[in-house]
């Protein structure tokens, strides 16, 4: 009798819980998409959409069934581009929230669940005022430091006073999209965190002879990167500048304490099988996100090996699910700019510089960073000829220069979007 009562109570409680409305907690603008965050799983079956056509506008209506608004001003912080006229939301009925997206032109609408508690509504191209997301990220860093960061403009060689505005001077200094010869001096307003991987008892990857160690090569490249960035006028902070071990979780914590604007972790790649040592080579750049390929998972597992004593992939995926879309996209942009710049710099002198691509992967060293963060695999230490390059001073210097130029390109592009 008691077991029957318990079963009846469980079924009754489950039905009440299922019937209770979901709470729409917040809205977030992504790149040409609107992200809805709920307090529970929100299925596609709960969304009914239709279109209302006007004389000069199109209204895309989304009725979210069995939903309640968690607040009255969810759209107050949304900023969008010219392809969106307005985004409005209201409690249409006691258990229905109505979301209306008004556009001047028709577009192919789509919507679908994202992860467990988020829902995506696709918006037309040009709808995301992405500069506001970047401005928000940078202003968040500024509020923590109490200092205002001006655009990344450079002092004119003549130092003559002009009547040009700051934005005009910036455009004149910026030149082409690819900065071939960076100006010699920049104001110290951005802080770059340079993180040489491994160190101390953690040697990192080894070549088949065990004479070449990853921790040594990446420290040398990182020190050269520091020198290039300082010549450009950046404030540079190293997580380590000597052969010592630092736990992974302390690296990004340190970067946050130093109010870094960009975090770059330097590593060297490797393969486990000797049969692939002669063929595996190339430069790859990663940003924090769930792995999208077996290759990315393998590389992440190698770099994470020191940290997996107390952590597992489930914990990693749980953390990644909390990242905002804008932070992931900014890190992806930084990775693309750095990867492109490294290849362009090295190929001016060296042959067979292979593009391993920009990839998403779950690296523990990037977890917790409050700024755009990437991990650069500078080459394969297990490859017989690429490992020699990794320890060649000229090659190290050019690779470091490529990373530095990529950072400048990233910051300049973000500032253009903020103008």
DOFIPA-468600 format. One line per field, with one value per residue (C-alpha): residue number from 1; residue in three letters; x, y, z. Coordinates in Angstrom, 3 decimals. Example, Ala and Ser with C-alpha at 12.3 -4.5 7.8 and 13.67 -1.06 7.14 Angstrom:
BEGIN
seq	[1  2]
type	[ALA  SER]
east	[12.300  13.670]
north	[-4.500  -1.060]
up	[7.800  7.140]
//
This chain:
BEGIN
seq	[1  2  3  4  5  6  7  8  9  10  11  12  13  14  15  16  17  18  19  20  21  22  23  24  25  26  27  28  29  30  31  32  33  34  35  36  37  38  39  40  41  42  43  44  45  46  47  48  49  50  51  52  53  54  55  56  57  58  59  60  61  62  63  64  65  66  67  68  69  70  71  72  73  74  75  76  77  78  79  80  81  82  83  84  85  86  87  88  89  90  91  92  93  94  95  96  97  98  99  100  101  102  103  104  105  106  107  108  109  110  111  112  113  114  115  116  117  118  119  120  121  122  123  124  125  126  127  128  129  130  131  132  133  134  135  136  137  138  139  140  141  142  143  144  145  146  147  148  149  150  151  152  153  154  155  156  157  158  159  160  161  162  163  164  165  166  167  168  169  170  171  172  173  174  175  176  177  178  179  180  181  182  183  184  185  186  187  188  189  190  191  192  193  194  195  196  197  198  199  200  201  202  203  204  205  206  207  208  209  210  211  212  213  214  215  216  217  218  219  220  221  222  223  224  225  226  227  228  229  230  231  232  233  234  235  236  237  238  239  240  241  242  243  244  245  246  247  248  249  250  251  252  253  254  255  256  257  258  259  260  261  262  263  264  265  266  267  268  269  270  271  272  273  274  275  276  277  278  279  280  281  282  283  284  285  286  287  288  289  290  291  292  293  294  295  296  297  298  299  300  301  302  303  304  305  306  307  308  309  310  311  312  313  314  315  316  317  318  319  320  321  322  323  324  325  326  327  328  329  330  331  332  333  334  335  336  337  338  339  340  341  342  343  344  345  346  347  348  349  350  351  352  353  354  355  356  357  358  359  360  361  362  363  364  365  366  367  368  369  370  371  372  373  374  375  376  377  378  379  380  381  382  383  384  385  386  387  388  389  390  391  392  393  394  395  396  397  398  399  400  401  402  403  404  405  406  407  408  409  410  411  412  413  414  415  416  417  418  419]
type	[UNK  UNK  UNK  UNK  UNK  UNK  UNK  UNK  UNK  UNK  UNK  UNK  UNK  UNK  UNK  UNK  UNK  UNK  UNK  UNK  UNK  UNK  UNK  UNK  UNK  UNK  UNK  UNK  UNK  UNK  UNK  UNK  UNK  UNK  UNK  UNK  UNK  UNK  UNK  UNK  UNK  UNK  UNK  UNK  UNK  UNK  UNK  UNK  UNK  UNK  UNK  UNK  UNK  UNK  UNK  UNK  UNK  UNK  UNK  UNK  UNK  UNK  UNK  UNK  UNK  UNK  UNK  UNK  UNK  UNK  UNK  UNK  UNK  UNK  UNK  UNK  UNK  UNK  UNK  UNK  UNK  UNK  UNK  UNK  UNK  UNK  UNK  UNK  UNK  UNK  UNK  UNK  UNK  UNK  UNK  UNK  UNK  UNK  UNK  UNK  UNK  UNK  UNK  UNK  UNK  UNK  UNK  UNK  UNK  UNK  UNK  UNK  UNK  UNK  UNK  UNK  UNK  UNK  UNK  UNK  UNK  UNK  UNK  UNK  UNK  UNK  UNK  UNK  UNK  UNK  UNK  UNK  UNK  UNK  UNK  UNK  UNK  UNK  UNK  UNK  UNK  UNK  UNK  UNK  UNK  UNK  UNK  UNK  UNK  UNK  UNK  UNK  UNK  UNK  UNK  UNK  UNK  UNK  UNK  UNK  UNK  UNK  UNK  UNK  UNK  UNK  UNK  UNK  UNK  UNK  UNK  UNK  UNK  UNK  UNK  UNK  UNK  UNK  UNK  UNK  UNK  UNK  UNK  UNK  UNK  UNK  UNK  UNK  UNK  UNK  UNK  UNK  UNK  UNK  UNK  UNK  UNK  UNK  UNK  UNK  UNK  UNK  UNK  UNK  UNK  UNK  UNK  UNK  UNK  UNK  UNK  UNK  UNK  UNK  UNK  UNK  UNK  UNK  UNK  UNK  UNK  UNK  UNK  UNK  UNK  UNK  UNK  UNK  UNK  UNK  UNK  UNK  UNK  UNK  UNK  UNK  UNK  UNK  UNK  UNK  UNK  UNK  UNK  UNK  UNK  UNK  UNK  UNK  UNK  UNK  UNK  UNK  UNK  UNK  UNK  UNK  UNK  UNK  UNK  UNK  UNK  UNK  UNK  UNK  UNK  UNK  UNK  UNK  UNK  UNK  UNK  UNK  UNK  UNK  UNK  UNK  UNK  UNK  UNK  UNK  UNK  UNK  UNK  UNK  UNK  UNK  UNK  UNK  UNK  UNK  UNK  UNK  UNK  UNK  UNK  UNK  UNK  UNK  UNK  UNK  UNK  UNK  UNK  UNK  UNK  UNK  UNK  UNK  UNK  UNK  UNK  UNK  UNK  UNK  UNK  UNK  UNK  UNK  UNK  UNK  UNK  UNK  UNK  UNK  UNK  UNK  UNK  UNK  UNK  UNK  UNK  UNK  UNK  UNK  UNK  UNK  UNK  UNK  UNK  UNK  UNK  UNK  UNK  UNK  UNK  UNK  UNK  UNK  UNK  UNK  UNK  UNK  UNK  UNK  UNK  UNK  UNK  UNK  UNK  UNK  UNK  UNK  UNK  UNK  UNK  UNK  UNK  UNK  UNK  UNK  UNK  UNK  UNK  UNK  UNK  UNK  UNK  UNK  UNK  UNK  UNK  UNK  UNK  UNK  UNK  UNK  UNK  UNK  UNK  UNK  UNK  UNK  UNK  UNK  UNK  UNK  UNK  UNK  UNK  UNK  UNK  UNK  UNK  UNK  UNK  UNK  UNK  UNK  UNK  UNK  UNK  UNK  UNK  UNK  UNK  UNK  UNK  UNK  UNK]
east	[0.000  2.829  4.647  1.481  1.043  4.692  4.278  1.072  2.733  5.716  3.486  1.377  4.429  5.988  2.808  2.585  6.243  5.837  2.717  4.273  5.420  9.048  10.686  12.310  15.239  17.146  17.752  21.164  22.145  24.497  25.751  22.550  20.647  18.708  19.423  16.685  17.740  15.225  15.287  14.737  14.732  12.593  11.409  10.738  7.151  6.462  7.130  4.405  5.537  3.819  4.315  2.302  2.946  2.546  3.010  6.709  7.513  7.398  6.572  7.804  5.766  6.896  4.441  6.266  3.746  3.779  6.172  6.356  8.642  11.175  11.365  9.729  12.801  14.428  14.845  16.212  19.854  19.491  21.327  20.795  21.753  19.803  18.125  16.046  13.509  12.474  12.359  9.449  8.417  5.438  3.348  0.615  -1.443  -1.016  1.018  2.159  5.018  4.886  8.109  7.876  10.802  10.052  12.173  12.032  12.662  11.580  14.070  14.200  13.305  14.402  14.437  15.769  16.947  20.568  22.027  19.485  18.156  18.683  16.767  17.933  15.879  17.741  17.720  18.440  21.992  23.228  20.954  23.638  25.314  28.287  30.396  28.126  29.005  32.704  32.275  30.485  33.285  35.982  34.021  33.644  37.398  37.713  35.292  37.413  40.603  39.086  40.905  39.555  41.144  41.525  41.701  44.870  46.204  49.923  51.963  52.790  56.461  56.493  54.508  52.900  49.590  46.720  43.059  42.080  39.793  41.020  39.083  40.593  44.076  43.325  42.188  45.297  47.533  45.651  46.300  45.454  43.716  47.007  49.607  52.849  55.078  53.609  54.395  57.241  55.267  51.757  50.318  50.324  46.602  46.158  47.493  48.467  48.936  51.548  51.462  54.346  52.930  54.208  57.442  59.363  58.710  56.103  58.257  55.317  55.790  59.128  60.674  61.519  65.104  63.867  66.443  63.913  61.409  58.239  58.610  61.946  60.821  57.594  59.339  61.838  59.059  57.032  59.943  60.446  56.712  56.968  59.792  57.872  54.731  56.634  58.322  54.832  53.968  51.801  51.802  52.877  52.519  54.068  52.583  56.130  59.439  61.634  61.549  58.947  55.669  52.345  49.025  46.633  43.830  46.222  47.221  43.869  43.211  46.467  45.450  42.155  43.912  46.178  43.095  44.363  42.685  44.063  45.351  47.720  49.010  52.045  52.486  54.082  52.205  53.140  51.930  52.126  52.885  56.380  54.914  53.235  56.124  57.612  54.326  52.510  53.460  51.896  50.684  47.281  45.416  42.651  39.919  37.828  34.712  33.541  35.760  34.324  36.759  38.714  41.945  40.941  39.987  43.358  45.335  43.255  43.740  47.521  47.642  45.073  46.843  48.446  45.046  42.922  43.947  40.916  38.821  36.905  35.321  31.855  33.037  34.672  31.524  29.473  31.693  31.746  27.942  28.024  30.173  28.447  28.279  30.091  33.145  33.473  33.143  35.730  38.203  37.461  38.164  41.435  42.454  41.714  43.726  46.712  46.755  46.593  49.339  51.715  51.410  51.889  54.985  56.720  55.979  57.964  61.113  60.295  58.773  56.394  54.712  51.515  48.228  46.736  43.717  41.752  39.925  37.604  38.721  38.272  41.598  41.721  44.335  41.737  38.974  37.979  39.600  37.541  39.107  39.496  41.798  43.581  46.152  48.761  50.357  53.537  54.559  55.178  58.095  57.904  58.518  62.242  62.579  59.890  61.347  64.618  62.706  61.053  64.518  65.933  66.242  65.274  62.224  61.198  61.478  59.401  56.714  56.563  56.344  53.446  51.550  52.140  50.867  47.807  46.999  47.298  45.077  42.448  42.355  42.272  39.389  37.445  37.997  36.741  33.546  33.259  33.526]
north	[0.000  2.373  1.655  2.409  5.699  6.632  5.835  7.868  10.790  10.661  10.656  13.493  15.580  14.966  16.008  19.194  19.987  19.320  21.458  24.403  27.136  27.482  30.797  32.834  34.261  36.330  37.155  37.417  38.670  36.399  36.699  36.949  35.052  35.607  33.272  32.641  31.295  29.306  27.747  24.281  22.312  24.041  21.815  22.999  21.753  24.629  27.259  28.296  30.799  32.733  35.881  39.084  41.085  44.855  47.524  48.035  45.524  41.858  40.745  37.309  36.158  33.419  32.202  30.385  28.064  27.150  30.029  32.932  35.969  36.233  40.025  42.920  44.439  41.480  43.352  46.585  45.499  44.122  45.983  45.062  46.168  47.774  44.546  44.535  47.256  46.043  43.078  43.058  40.567  40.384  38.031  37.523  35.190  33.663  30.779  32.193  34.598  36.364  37.451  39.654  40.370  43.143  43.441  45.647  42.654  38.989  36.276  32.511  32.113  29.129  28.199  25.260  24.232  24.877  22.714  21.958  25.308  27.631  28.219  29.844  32.077  32.770  36.433  37.964  38.783  42.097  41.905  41.659  44.846  42.767  45.766  46.257  42.785  43.551  46.938  45.237  42.725  45.407  47.763  44.896  44.617  48.395  48.503  45.957  47.916  51.367  52.528  53.570  52.023  54.227  52.843  51.146  54.123  54.799  57.961  59.674  59.735  63.496  64.042  67.108  68.334  67.836  68.649  65.097  63.249  60.144  57.890  59.616  59.237  55.610  54.928  56.610  54.518  51.279  51.090  47.748  44.893  42.970  44.951  44.320  46.687  47.504  50.977  50.929  52.258  51.932  53.346  50.972  50.453  46.766  43.946  40.686  37.564  35.241  31.704  29.319  25.830  23.221  23.896  22.415  18.699  18.867  18.662  18.572  16.611  15.007  14.037  10.345  10.899  12.726  15.463  18.076  19.164  21.139  23.244  24.658  25.543  27.248  29.308  30.603  31.510  33.140  35.299  36.478  37.193  39.286  41.314  41.985  43.031  45.358  47.018  47.657  49.281  46.610  45.798  42.134  39.745  36.251  33.355  32.023  33.408  30.576  26.794  26.342  24.467  26.289  24.508  25.028  26.565  29.173  30.449  31.947  32.981  34.935  36.399  37.608  39.178  41.073  42.239  40.817  41.772  38.821  35.433  33.422  30.017  28.707  24.956  22.422  19.482  15.793  12.396  9.198  6.766  6.808  5.743  9.178  11.257  11.946  13.013  14.945  18.631  22.086  25.002  24.991  27.511  26.538  28.308  26.971  25.145  21.533  19.528  19.193  16.576  13.570  15.429  18.319  15.891  14.175  17.421  18.631  15.319  15.645  19.165  18.354  15.215  17.001  18.257  15.152  13.778  15.494  16.519  14.762  15.602  15.867  18.670  20.401  20.242  21.505  24.567  25.223  25.224  28.293  30.365  33.211  33.027  36.355  35.161  32.044  34.072  36.639  33.848  32.296  35.647  36.016  32.497  33.212  36.465  34.893  31.758  33.781  36.115  33.323  31.616  34.859  35.787  32.395  31.728  34.778  32.843  29.157  26.477  23.747  25.839  23.844  25.347  22.990  25.267  26.947  24.464  24.333  22.116  21.798  22.944  23.276  26.034  28.284  27.550  30.536  33.228  36.418  37.647  36.259  33.250  30.943  28.154  28.070  24.756  26.145  22.931  19.205  18.438  14.795  15.714  15.290  18.600  20.733  20.148  21.709  24.767  25.050  25.406  27.667  31.269  32.885  30.653  31.242  34.989  35.012  32.817  35.125  38.124  36.475  35.938  39.569  40.876  38.673  40.157  43.676  42.768  41.338  44.442  46.793  44.914  45.019  48.757  49.297  47.535  49.811  53.043]
up	[0.000  0.915  -2.364  -4.351  -2.511  -3.184  -6.879  -7.068  -5.317  -7.699  -10.766  -9.394  -8.520  -11.942  -13.728  -11.668  -12.357  -16.073  -16.211  -14.397  -16.815  -17.827  -16.955  -19.696  -17.732  -20.306  -23.965  -25.611  -29.064  -30.961  -34.518  -36.551  -33.914  -30.722  -27.797  -25.240  -21.847  -19.781  -16.333  -17.799  -21.039  -23.665  -26.558  -30.084  -29.787  -27.377  -30.070  -32.506  -35.163  -37.927  -40.070  -40.230  -43.415  -43.454  -46.113  -45.431  -42.716  -41.768  -38.256  -37.224  -34.237  -31.855  -29.231  -26.459  -24.873  -21.176  -20.458  -18.036  -18.189  -15.367  -15.809  -17.633  -19.322  -21.036  -24.345  -22.840  -23.282  -26.798  -29.559  -33.185  -36.674  -39.556  -40.701  -37.490  -36.751  -33.339  -30.999  -28.556  -25.921  -23.549  -21.467  -24.083  -21.943  -18.514  -19.952  -23.327  -23.977  -27.344  -29.051  -32.150  -34.492  -36.986  -40.139  -43.248  -45.539  -45.467  -44.539  -44.044  -40.398  -38.305  -34.641  -32.644  -29.139  -28.127  -25.365  -22.640  -21.415  -24.363  -27.574  -30.824  -33.115  -36.349  -37.427  -40.854  -41.895  -40.576  -37.557  -34.899  -33.798  -32.717  -31.764  -28.756  -27.522  -27.904  -26.261  -23.406  -22.963  -23.038  -20.762  -18.310  -18.161  -17.819  -14.896  -13.033  -13.525  -13.159  -16.271  -19.636  -22.695  -25.716  -29.274  -30.412  -32.351  -32.779  -32.383  -35.647  -36.507  -36.945  -33.689  -35.280  -33.912  -36.285  -36.238  -37.087  -34.724  -32.942  -35.300  -38.369  -36.947  -36.203  -39.754  -41.133  -38.894  -39.547  -43.263  -44.798  -43.056  -42.838  -40.930  -42.811  -40.823  -37.408  -36.074  -33.545  -30.600  -29.168  -25.965  -23.032  -22.749  -23.589  -21.431  -23.152  -21.042  -22.548  -21.192  -22.058  -21.564  -19.118  -17.170  -14.233  -13.788  -16.580  -19.704  -22.080  -25.299  -26.163  -29.477  -30.035  -28.783  -25.641  -26.303  -27.441  -24.801  -25.421  -22.277  -23.514  -27.045  -25.979  -23.291  -25.847  -28.293  -25.510  -24.399  -27.972  -28.226  -25.058  -26.597  -29.829  -27.978  -25.658  -28.632  -29.983  -26.687  -25.076  -21.411  -21.315  -18.390  -18.437  -16.486  -16.269  -17.541  -16.281  -16.050  -13.324  -13.037  -12.692  -12.310  -15.192  -13.143  -11.734  -15.163  -16.178  -12.564  -12.715  -16.095  -14.609  -11.626  -14.034  -15.981  -19.252  -22.503  -24.490  -23.292  -25.515  -24.432  -26.363  -26.922  -29.290  -30.759  -30.875  -32.073  -30.045  -32.839  -34.364  -37.701  -37.971  -36.630  -40.061  -41.651  -38.894  -39.010  -39.125  -37.025  -35.347  -33.197  -30.791  -28.849  -25.969  -27.113  -27.324  -29.671  -33.169  -34.472  -33.243  -33.980  -31.719  -28.947  -29.239  -29.010  -26.063  -24.261  -24.650  -23.216  -20.513  -19.289  -16.333  -15.178  -15.574  -12.207  -10.656  -13.639  -16.375  -19.715  -18.161  -15.881  -18.855  -20.983  -18.051  -17.794  -21.543  -21.585  -19.297  -21.664  -23.447  -27.214  -27.565  -25.588  -27.724  -30.928  -29.807  -29.034  -32.418  -34.115  -32.205  -33.239  -36.907  -36.899  -35.126  -37.285  -40.502  -39.330  -38.256  -41.630  -43.564  -41.567  -41.707  -45.381  -46.411  -45.527  -44.976  -47.182  -46.110  -43.426  -43.120  -42.048  -39.474  -39.174  -36.411  -34.239  -31.252  -28.385  -24.597  -23.114  -19.337  -19.546  -21.232  -18.722  -16.610  -18.756  -18.694  -21.926  -25.483  -25.053  -27.492  -27.509  -30.298  -31.265  -32.818  -34.578  -34.071  -31.808  -32.928  -36.574  -37.489  -39.390  -37.753  -34.284  -35.486  -36.621  -33.211  -31.645  -34.366  -33.029  -36.349  -36.771  -33.158  -33.644  -36.842  -35.298  -32.274  -34.591  -36.429  -33.167  -32.161  -35.498  -35.203  -31.787  -33.198  -36.139  -33.789  -31.581  -34.561  -36.136  -32.879  -32.602  -36.146  -35.105  -32.081  -34.089]
//
